[in-house]
Amino acid sequence: MFKTPFIPIENYEFEKDTLHIISHEFAQEYNMIPIDKMGNLITIAMSDIYNEHPIKLIEQNTGLKVMKIKGNIDTIKEVIKREYI
């Protein structure tokens, strides 16, 4: 079975340009946070990696391909509050 990568994001240094690819409201609604962008690939930590709806919206609205990484929901919520200021 394929394992999804997990990343502890509590001490990750977020780039503001990458962070603002998705809105604060979108990040809160879907419990996700963009952690890196390289070329046309954006890496997103999210609590529900099986929810394809927000992934499709991001890809359609940005033209970027999304790579999902599993993140802890409580940590993601905490980081969203801290980083989207």
MARROMI-737804 format. One record per residue: residue number from 1; residue in one letter; x, y, z of N, C-alpha, C, O in turn. Coordinates in pm, 1 decimal. Layout:
residues N
+-----+---------+----------+----------+----------+----------+----------+----------+----------+----------+----------+----------+----------+----------+
| num | residuo |   n.east |  n.north |     n.up |  ca.east | ca.north |    ca.up |   c.east |  c.north |     c.up |   o.east |  o.north |     o.up |
+-----+---------+----------+----------+----------+----------+----------+----------+----------+----------+----------+----------+----------+----------+
| NUM |       a |        X |        Y |        Z |        X |        Y |        Z |        X |        Y |        Z |        X |        Y |        Z |
...
+-----+---------+----------+----------+----------+----------+----------+----------+----------+----------+----------+----------+----------+----------+
//
This chain:
residues 85
+-----+---------+----------+----------+----------+----------+----------+----------+----------+----------+----------+----------+----------+----------+
| num | residuo |   n.east |  n.north |     n.up |  ca.east | ca.north |    ca.up |   c.east |  c.north |     c.up |   o.east |  o.north |     o.up |
+-----+---------+----------+----------+----------+----------+----------+----------+----------+----------+----------+----------+----------+----------+
|   1 |       m |     83.6 |   -118.0 |      0.0 |      0.0 |      0.0 |      0.0 |     88.4 |    124.8 |      0.0 |    193.4 |    127.5 |     64.2 |
|   2 |       f |     45.8 |    226.2 |    -71.4 |    120.5 |    350.8 |    -82.1 |    107.0 |    431.6 |     46.0 |     -3.9 |    451.6 |     95.6 |
|   3 |       k |    218.8 |    477.9 |     99.6 |    216.4 |    561.2 |    220.1 |    231.9 |    707.3 |    180.2 |    315.0 |    742.2 |     96.3 |
|   4 |       t |    150.3 |    791.4 |    242.0 |    157.8 |    934.4 |    218.5 |    259.2 |    995.1 |    313.5 |    257.9 |    964.3 |    432.7 |
|   5 |       p |    347.1 |   1080.7 |    263.3 |    445.3 |   1143.7 |    351.4 |    378.7 |   1227.6 |    460.3 |    272.4 |   1286.1 |    439.2 |
|   6 |       f |    442.0 |   1232.4 |    575.0 |    395.9 |   1314.6 |    687.0 |    507.7 |   1412.1 |    719.2 |    625.3 |   1375.8 |    717.5 |
|   7 |       i |    470.6 |   1536.2 |    748.5 |    572.0 |   1635.4 |    783.4 |    528.7 |   1710.6 |    908.9 |    415.9 |   1759.3 |    916.3 |
|   8 |       p |    618.5 |   1720.2 |   1008.3 |    587.3 |   1803.7 |   1124.7 |    610.8 |   1949.7 |   1086.7 |    724.2 |   1988.8 |   1059.0 |
|   9 |       i |    505.2 |   2030.4 |   1085.1 |    517.1 |   2166.8 |   1032.6 |    525.6 |   2274.1 |   1139.4 |    535.6 |   2392.4 |   1106.7 |
|  10 |       e |    522.0 |   2236.1 |   1265.4 |    517.5 |   2338.0 |   1370.9 |    637.3 |   2432.1 |   1371.2 |    623.9 |   2547.2 |   1412.6 |
|  11 |       n |    753.8 |   2386.5 |   1326.3 |    872.9 |   2472.1 |   1324.1 |    919.9 |   2504.8 |   1183.3 |   1031.4 |   2553.2 |   1163.8 |
|  12 |       y |    835.5 |   2478.3 |   1086.9 |    870.0 |   2502.9 |    947.1 |    872.4 |   2653.4 |    919.3 |    789.8 |   2727.7 |    972.3 |
|  13 |       e |    966.6 |   2698.1 |    836.9 |    973.7 |   2839.5 |    799.3 |    899.6 |   2858.3 |    667.6 |    944.4 |   2812.4 |    562.6 |
|  14 |       f |    785.6 |   2926.4 |    674.9 |    699.5 |   2945.2 |    559.4 |    738.0 |   3071.3 |    482.5 |    767.3 |   3175.1 |    541.8 |
|  15 |       e |    737.6 |   3060.8 |    350.4 |    758.7 |   3175.5 |    263.5 |    624.2 |   3243.4 |    243.0 |    526.5 |   3177.3 |    207.6 |
|  16 |       k |    617.7 |   3373.4 |    264.5 |    491.0 |   3446.6 |    252.2 |    432.2 |   3435.0 |    112.3 |    310.4 |   3423.8 |     97.8 |
|  17 |       d |    517.1 |   3437.3 |      7.7 |    466.4 |   3425.0 |   -129.0 |    397.2 |   3290.6 |   -150.5 |    293.8 |   3283.4 |   -217.0 |
|  18 |       t |    453.7 |   3185.8 |    -94.6 |    393.6 |   3053.2 |   -107.3 |    267.5 |   3044.3 |    -23.5 |    166.5 |   2989.5 |    -67.9 |
|  19 |       l |    272.9 |   3097.0 |     95.0 |    160.1 |   3091.2 |    187.5 |     35.2 |   3154.1 |    128.2 |    -75.6 |   3104.4 |    148.1 |
|  20 |       h |     52.9 |   3262.5 |     56.1 |    -63.2 |   3336.9 |      6.5 |   -114.5 |   3288.3 |   -129.1 |   -197.0 |   3354.5 |   -192.1 |
|  21 |       i |    -66.0 |   3173.9 |   -173.1 |   -122.1 |   3113.5 |   -294.4 |   -266.3 |   3070.0 |   -267.7 |   -351.2 |   3074.5 |   -356.7 |
|  22 |       i |   -292.3 |   3028.0 |   -144.0 |   -431.3 |   3000.4 |   -106.5 |   -470.0 |   3098.0 |      4.9 |   -386.5 |   3138.8 |     85.6 |
|  23 |       s |   -596.1 |   3133.7 |      7.2 |   -642.0 |   3232.9 |    104.1 |   -648.5 |   3174.4 |    245.2 |   -654.0 |   3053.0 |    264.4 |
|  24 |       h |   -647.7 |   3263.3 |    341.0 |   -662.2 |   3226.5 |    481.4 |   -792.1 |   3148.4 |    501.7 |   -793.0 |   3046.1 |    570.2 |
|  25 |       e |   -900.7 |   3196.0 |    442.8 |  -1031.0 |   3131.9 |    458.0 |  -1030.8 |   2990.9 |    399.9 |  -1084.9 |   2898.2 |    460.3 |
|  26 |       f |   -970.1 |   2975.1 |    282.8 |   -961.5 |   2844.2 |    217.6 |   -878.2 |   2748.9 |    302.9 |   -915.5 |   2633.2 |    322.3 |
|  27 |       a |   -765.8 |   2798.1 |    353.3 |   -679.5 |   2717.0 |    439.2 |   -754.2 |   2669.1 |    562.5 |   -742.7 |   2552.9 |    601.4 |
|  28 |       q |   -831.3 |   2759.0 |    624.4 |   -909.0 |   2722.0 |    743.3 |  -1018.3 |   2621.8 |    710.2 |  -1037.4 |   2523.1 |    781.2 |
|  29 |       e |  -1090.2 |   2648.5 |    601.2 |  -1202.9 |   2561.7 |    564.7 |  -1158.5 |   2418.1 |    539.7 |  -1226.9 |   2323.8 |    579.4 |
|  30 |       y |  -1044.5 |   2401.7 |    473.9 |   -998.8 |   2267.2 |    436.3 |   -882.0 |   2216.6 |    520.7 |   -825.7 |   2111.3 |    490.6 |
|  31 |       n |   -845.0 |   2289.2 |    624.9 |   -735.1 |   2248.2 |    713.7 |   -611.5 |   2208.8 |    633.6 |   -565.5 |   2094.7 |    637.0 |
|  32 |       m |   -560.0 |   2307.3 |    561.8 |   -441.7 |   2284.3 |    479.6 |   -355.7 |   2409.2 |    478.3 |   -403.3 |   2520.1 |    502.5 |
|  33 |       i |   -228.2 |   2388.9 |    449.6 |   -137.3 |   2502.7 |    442.1 |    -28.9 |   2472.8 |    338.3 |     31.6 |   2365.6 |    340.4 |
|  34 |       p |     -4.7 |   2567.6 |    247.8 |    100.7 |   2545.7 |    149.1 |    238.1 |   2560.8 |    214.6 |    264.1 |   2658.7 |    284.5 |
|  35 |       i |    324.5 |   2464.0 |    191.3 |    454.3 |   2468.7 |    257.3 |    570.7 |   2494.9 |    162.2 |    678.0 |   2536.8 |    205.4 |
|  36 |       d |    549.5 |   2470.2 |     31.9 |    659.6 |   2492.8 |    -61.0 |    605.2 |   2502.3 |   -203.0 |    504.0 |   2441.1 |   -237.1 |
|  37 |       k |    674.4 |   2580.1 |   -284.3 |    641.8 |   2589.0 |   -426.8 |    771.4 |   2585.4 |   -504.5 |    863.9 |   2662.4 |   -478.7 |
|  38 |       m |    776.5 |   2494.5 |   -600.1 |    893.6 |   2482.7 |   -685.4 |    844.1 |   2466.1 |   -828.9 |    784.2 |   2364.3 |   -863.5 |
|  39 |       g |    869.5 |   2565.7 |   -910.6 |    819.7 |   2561.6 |  -1047.5 |    667.4 |   2562.0 |  -1047.7 |    604.5 |   2650.1 |   -989.0 |
|  40 |       n |    609.1 |   2463.1 |  -1114.0 |    462.6 |   2455.9 |  -1118.2 |    406.9 |   2352.6 |  -1019.8 |    294.7 |   2304.7 |  -1036.8 |
|  41 |       l |    485.4 |   2318.4 |   -917.0 |    443.2 |   2221.8 |   -815.6 |    433.7 |   2290.5 |   -679.6 |    528.3 |   2354.8 |   -634.1 |
|  42 |       i |    318.5 |   2275.7 |   -616.0 |    300.4 |   2328.6 |   -481.2 |    278.9 |   2211.8 |   -386.0 |    200.1 |   2121.5 |   -413.9 |
|  43 |       t |    349.0 |   2214.4 |   -274.3 |    335.5 |   2111.3 |   -171.6 |    246.3 |   2165.4 |    -62.3 |    269.6 |   2274.4 |    -10.1 |
|  44 |       i |    143.7 |   2088.7 |    -27.8 |     45.4 |   2132.2 |     70.7 |     32.9 |   2027.3 |    180.0 |     12.5 |   1909.0 |    152.8 |
|  45 |       a |     45.8 |   2073.3 |    305.3 |     18.7 |   1986.3 |    419.9 |   -130.4 |   1998.6 |    449.8 |   -183.6 |   2109.1 |    460.4 |
|  46 |       m |   -196.7 |   1884.5 |    463.3 |   -339.9 |   1885.8 |    489.6 |   -378.4 |   1769.6 |    578.3 |   -314.0 |   1664.7 |    578.4 |
|  47 |       s |   -485.1 |   1790.5 |    653.9 |   -527.5 |   1686.9 |    747.7 |   -601.7 |   1573.5 |    677.6 |   -588.7 |   1457.8 |    717.5 |
|  48 |       d |   -678.7 |   1604.7 |    574.5 |   -756.1 |   1503.3 |    502.2 |   -703.2 |   1491.2 |    360.3 |   -750.8 |   1558.6 |    268.9 |
|  49 |       i |   -605.2 |   1405.5 |    343.1 |   -540.4 |   1391.4 |    212.8 |   -629.8 |   1324.0 |    109.7 |   -596.1 |   1320.5 |     -8.7 |
|  50 |       y |   -743.5 |   1270.3 |    153.6 |   -834.0 |   1202.0 |     61.1 |   -942.2 |   1294.4 |      5.7 |  -1021.0 |   1252.8 |    -79.2 |
|  51 |       n |   -947.1 |   1417.1 |     51.9 |  -1044.0 |   1514.2 |      2.9 |   -986.9 |   1579.0 |   -123.6 |   -902.7 |   1668.5 |   -115.8 |
|  52 |       e |  -1032.7 |   1533.8 |   -237.8 |   -980.3 |   1581.5 |   -365.6 |  -1039.9 |   1716.2 |   -408.6 |   -982.2 |   1785.0 |   -492.8 |
|  53 |       h |  -1153.3 |   1753.5 |   -352.2 |  -1220.2 |   1877.2 |   -392.8 |  -1130.4 |   2000.8 |   -380.8 |  -1115.2 |   2072.9 |   -479.4 |
|  54 |       p |  -1070.3 |   2028.5 |   -264.4 |   -985.4 |   2148.3 |   -256.1 |   -861.1 |   2138.7 |   -344.4 |   -811.6 |   2240.5 |   -392.7 |
|  55 |       i |   -811.2 |   2019.3 |   -365.5 |   -694.0 |   2000.6 |   -451.8 |   -728.8 |   2041.4 |   -594.8 |   -653.2 |   2113.0 |   -660.3 |
|  56 |       k |   -844.1 |   1994.7 |   -641.8 |   -888.3 |   2030.3 |   -777.2 |   -909.4 |   2180.9 |   -790.1 |   -873.5 |   2240.2 |   -891.8 |
|  57 |       l |   -967.5 |   2242.8 |   -687.3 |   -988.3 |   2388.0 |   -691.0 |   -855.8 |   2463.0 |   -699.7 |   -842.6 |   2557.6 |   -777.3 |
|  58 |       i |   -757.8 |   2420.7 |   -619.9 |   -625.7 |   2485.6 |   -622.5 |   -562.7 |   2470.1 |   -760.1 |   -511.1 |   2566.5 |   -816.7 |
|  59 |       e |   -566.9 |   2348.6 |   -813.9 |   -505.5 |   2324.6 |   -944.6 |   -575.0 |   2404.6 |  -1054.5 |   -508.5 |   2459.4 |  -1142.4 |
|  60 |       q |   -707.2 |   2411.8 |  -1050.3 |   -782.2 |   2487.3 |  -1151.7 |   -756.7 |   2637.7 |  -1140.6 |   -741.4 |   2705.8 |  -1242.0 |
|  61 |       n |   -752.2 |   2689.0 |  -1018.3 |   -740.0 |   2834.0 |   -997.8 |   -597.2 |   2887.0 |  -1007.5 |   -576.7 |   3006.0 |  -1031.5 |
|  62 |       t |   -499.3 |   2800.0 |   -989.1 |   -359.7 |   2847.1 |   -990.9 |   -279.6 |   2794.5 |  -1109.0 |   -176.8 |   2852.5 |  -1144.2 |
|  63 |       g |   -324.3 |   2686.6 |  -1170.3 |   -247.6 |   2623.2 |  -1276.1 |   -131.6 |   2540.6 |  -1223.0 |    -49.3 |   2491.3 |  -1300.2 |
|  64 |       l |   -124.9 |   2525.2 |  -1090.2 |    -17.7 |   2448.3 |  -1027.3 |    -62.2 |   2304.4 |  -1003.6 |   -180.9 |   2277.1 |   -986.0 |
|  65 |       k |     32.8 |   2214.1 |  -1003.2 |      9.2 |   2075.5 |   -965.6 |     31.8 |   2065.1 |   -815.5 |    129.2 |   2120.0 |   -763.8 |
|  66 |       v |    -57.1 |   1995.2 |   -744.5 |    -50.0 |   1985.3 |   -599.0 |      8.3 |   1851.5 |   -556.4 |    -33.6 |   1745.8 |   -603.5 |
|  67 |       m |    106.6 |   1858.2 |   -465.6 |    156.6 |   1739.7 |   -398.1 |    107.4 |   1747.0 |   -253.9 |    131.9 |   1845.6 |   -184.4 |
|  68 |       k |     38.3 |   1643.0 |   -209.4 |    -19.8 |   1641.8 |    -74.5 |     74.5 |   1574.2 |     23.4 |    139.2 |   1474.1 |     -7.3 |
|  69 |       i |     79.8 |   1633.0 |    142.8 |    153.3 |   1573.4 |    254.2 |     60.4 |   1573.4 |    374.2 |     -7.2 |   1672.7 |    401.1 |
|  70 |       k |     57.2 |   1463.7 |    445.2 |    -28.0 |   1450.9 |    563.0 |     25.9 |   1537.0 |    675.9 |    145.4 |   1536.1 |    705.4 |
|  71 |       g |    -65.0 |   1611.6 |    738.7 |    -29.0 |   1693.7 |    853.8 |   -128.9 |   1672.3 |    965.6 |   -243.4 |   1634.3 |    940.9 |
|  72 |       n |    -86.9 |   1696.0 |   1085.8 |   -173.5 |   1685.0 |   1202.7 |   -272.0 |   1800.7 |   1203.2 |   -231.3 |   1916.0 |   1188.5 |
|  73 |       i |   -400.7 |   1772.4 |   1219.7 |   -504.7 |   1875.0 |   1209.8 |   -485.8 |   1986.7 |   1312.9 |   -501.1 |   2104.1 |   1279.4 |
|  74 |       d |   -453.4 |   1952.6 |   1435.7 |   -435.9 |   2054.8 |   1539.3 |   -315.7 |   2144.3 |   1508.8 |   -320.4 |   2265.5 |   1529.8 |
|  75 |       t |   -209.6 |   2083.6 |   1459.7 |    -90.7 |   2161.0 |   1424.5 |   -118.8 |   2252.2 |   1305.5 |    -76.1 |   2367.6 |   1304.0 |
|  76 |       i |   -189.9 |   2201.1 |   1207.0 |   -224.4 |   2282.7 |   1090.1 |   -307.3 |   2402.9 |   1133.1 |   -281.4 |   2514.8 |   1088.9 |
|  77 |       k |   -405.9 |   2381.3 |   1218.2 |   -489.3 |   2492.2 |   1265.9 |   -405.4 |   2596.1 |   1339.5 |   -423.9 |   2716.4 |   1320.7 |
|  78 |       e |   -314.1 |   2549.8 |   1422.4 |   -226.0 |   2639.4 |   1497.4 |   -136.2 |   2719.8 |   1403.4 |   -118.8 |   2840.4 |   1421.0 |
|  79 |       v |    -80.2 |   2652.9 |   1305.1 |     10.0 |   2719.5 |   1209.4 |    -67.7 |   2819.8 |   1123.5 |    -16.0 |   2927.6 |   1094.1 |
|  80 |       i |   -188.9 |   2786.9 |   1083.5 |   -270.8 |   2880.2 |   1005.9 |   -292.3 |   3007.9 |   1085.9 |   -277.3 |   3117.9 |   1032.7 |
|  81 |       k |   -327.5 |   2994.0 |   1213.2 |   -348.2 |   3112.2 |   1298.0 |   -219.7 |   3195.1 |   1309.4 |   -224.3 |   3318.1 |   1305.8 |
|  82 |       r |   -107.4 |   3128.4 |   1322.8 |     20.1 |   3196.5 |   1341.2 |     71.7 |   3262.3 |   1212.6 |    122.6 |   3374.3 |   1216.7 |
|  83 |       e |     58.9 |   3194.0 |   1100.2 |    122.5 |   3239.7 |    977.0 |     39.3 |   3337.2 |    894.8 |     95.2 |   3422.4 |    825.8 |
|  84 |       y |    -91.7 |   3326.5 |    900.6 |   -176.5 |   3416.2 |    822.1 |   -207.2 |   3540.7 |    902.3 |   -321.7 |   3562.4 |    941.9 |
|  85 |       i |   -106.7 |   3622.6 |    926.9 |   -125.4 |   3747.1 |   1000.7 |    -95.3 |   3866.1 |    913.2 |   -105.6 |   3980.1 |    958.4 |
+-----+---------+----------+----------+----------+----------+----------+----------+----------+----------+----------+----------+----------+----------+
//
